Amino acid sequence: MAGKIHKLINSIVESRSDGNNAIANCIRTKLILKGIDPFKYDENSEDDEEIIAQLKDLQNMQDL
């Protein structure tokens, strides 16, 4: 299923930012620092199981 990474990234950003654009940008920056570029993935991007596992771990963490 293509686009799963994109959906996970959006889910993490939306849940942690609560609609605040400044916080959403900060979260995207933190993802980049962790080696996941959120701007690289879209609805048509192929899924990489390693990236999906990293995102699921981040999703379960309290601090990002």
Secondary structure, DSSP 8 states (H G I E B T S, - for coil): -TTHHHHHHHHHHHHHHTT-HHHHHHHHHHHHHTT--TTS--TT----HHHHHHHHHHHH-S--
